[in-house]
Amino acid sequence: MKRLVLLGSVVLVLAFFSGTCLADQKNTGCGLGTIVFEGNDGLMSQTCAVTTNGTFGNQTFGITSGTSNCDKPKNFTLNEKLNTFVAENMDGIAKDIAAGNGEYLYTLATLMEVPDCERNSFYSKLQSNFSHIYTSKKVSHIEVLKNIEAVM
């Protein structure tokens, strides 16, 4: 009787895993677990990959640094310092963009990592597209950043 239960259990487990191994899913994101279990798209492999990522906390580091099969965000609206600066200085930034120069615009370019040799062009482009950046008096700092990104 024990052998029959054991054999039945083994058959069920094999049937379960054979179906999941054929699944073509990538739900694990990025991180160490994704690297270790790469190429194994079964349910157990994905679960182990996610657990490894969560246990070691490496997915957050990978996203921030662009390592561990993670892509570093290219969208500068995700930059916390930039978000805070724009949110706290909307009026000053608007005045500097309209003028085409100023300390707020310099700081904006610095936080956006615009190279020194490209700053004059950056300032001019923002100035000529002011109405596309500050679309209304109630525009949010996130909208301003997205509009700047669209202009660039």
C-alpha positions in Angstrom: 0.0 0.0 0.0 2.9 2.4 0.8 4.4 1.7 -2.6 1.2 2.5 -4.3 0.8 5.8 -2.5 4.5 6.6 -3.2 4.1 5.7 -6.8 0.9 7.7 -7.2 2.6 10.7 -5.5 5.6 10.5 -7.8 3.4 10.3 -10.9 1.4 13.3 -9.8 4.5 15.3 -9.1 6.1 14.4 -12.5 2.8 15.3 -14.2 2.6 18.6 -12.4 6.2 19.6 -13.2 6.2 18.4 -16.8 3.3 20.7 -17.6 4.9 23.6 -15.8 8.2 23.1 -17.4 6.6 23.7 -20.8 5.2 27.1 -19.7 6.9 30.0 -21.5 6.6 32.7 -18.8 9.0 35.2 -17.4 7.4 36.5 -14.2 10.5 36.7 -12.1 11.8 40.2 -13.1 15.5 40.5 -12.6 18.1 39.8 -10.0 20.2 36.9 -8.8 17.3 34.4 -8.8 16.6 35.2 -12.4 20.3 34.6 -13.3 20.5 31.4 -11.3 17.3 29.9 -12.8 17.7 31.4 -16.3 16.3 29.1 -19.0 14.0 27.3 -16.5 10.5 28.7 -17.1 8.6 26.1 -14.9 6.5 27.1 -12.0 9.0 25.8 -9.4 11.9 27.6 -11.1 10.0 30.8 -11.3 9.0 30.5 -7.7 12.6 29.8 -6.6 13.9 32.7 -8.7 11.4 35.1 -7.1 12.1 33.8 -3.6 15.8 34.2 -4.2 15.4 37.8 -5.4 13.2 38.6 -2.4 15.3 36.9 0.2 18.6 38.5 -0.8 17.1 41.9 -1.7 19.2 42.0 -4.8 16.5 43.0 -7.3 16.3 46.5 -5.9 20.0 46.9 -6.1 20.0 45.5 -9.6 17.4 47.9 -10.8 19.2 50.9 -9.3 22.6 49.9 -10.6 21.6 48.3 -13.9 23.2 44.9 -12.9 21.9 41.4 -12.4 20.0 41.3 -15.7 18.1 44.5 -14.6 17.8 47.5 -16.8 18.7 50.8 -15.1 15.8 53.2 -15.7 16.4 55.6 -18.5 13.4 57.8 -17.6 14.7 60.7 -15.5 11.3 61.2 -13.9 12.4 58.3 -11.6 15.3 60.4 -10.2 14.2 61.3 -6.7 16.5 64.4 -6.4 15.3 65.7 -9.7 11.6 65.1 -8.7 12.1 66.9 -5.4 13.9 69.8 -7.0 11.3 70.4 -9.7 8.4 69.9 -7.2 9.9 72.5 -4.9 11.0 75.0 -7.5 8.3 75.0 -10.2 8.1 78.9 -10.4 11.8 79.5 -10.5 12.4 76.8 -13.1 9.6 78.2 -15.3 11.1 81.7 -15.1 14.6 80.4 -16.0 13.3 78.3 -18.9 11.4 81.3 -20.2 14.6 83.4 -19.9 16.8 80.7 -21.3 19.2 80.7 -18.4 19.5 81.0 -14.6 20.5 79.1 -11.5 17.3 76.9 -11.5 18.0 75.9 -15.1 21.6 75.2 -14.3 20.6 73.0 -11.4 18.0 71.2 -13.5 20.6 70.5 -16.2 23.1 69.2 -13.5 20.5 66.9 -12.0 19.6 65.6 -15.5 23.3 65.0 -16.1 23.4 67.2 -19.2 27.1 67.5 -20.2 28.5 71.1 -20.0 29.2 71.2 -23.7 25.5 70.6 -24.4 23.9 72.9 -21.8 23.5 76.0 -24.1 21.6 73.9 -26.6 19.6 72.3 -23.8 18.6 75.7 -22.4 17.6 77.0 -25.9 15.6 73.9 -26.6 13.7 74.2 -23.3 13.1 77.9 -23.9 11.7 77.4 -27.4 9.4 74.7 -26.1 8.3 76.5 -23.0 4.6 76.2 -23.9 5.0 72.4 -24.4 6.6 72.0 -21.0 4.4 74.3 -18.9 1.1 73.5 -20.5 -1.1 75.2 -17.9 -0.9 77.0 -14.6 -1.9 73.9 -12.8 0.7 71.6 -14.4 2.3 69.1 -11.9 6.0 68.7 -11.5 5.7 65.1 -12.9 4.0 66.5 -16.0 6.8 69.1 -16.4 9.4 66.4 -16.2 7.6 64.2 -18.7 7.1 67.2 -21.0 10.9 68.0 -20.8 11.6 64.4 -21.6 9.3 64.5 -24.6 11.0 67.7 -25.9 14.4 66.2 -25.5 
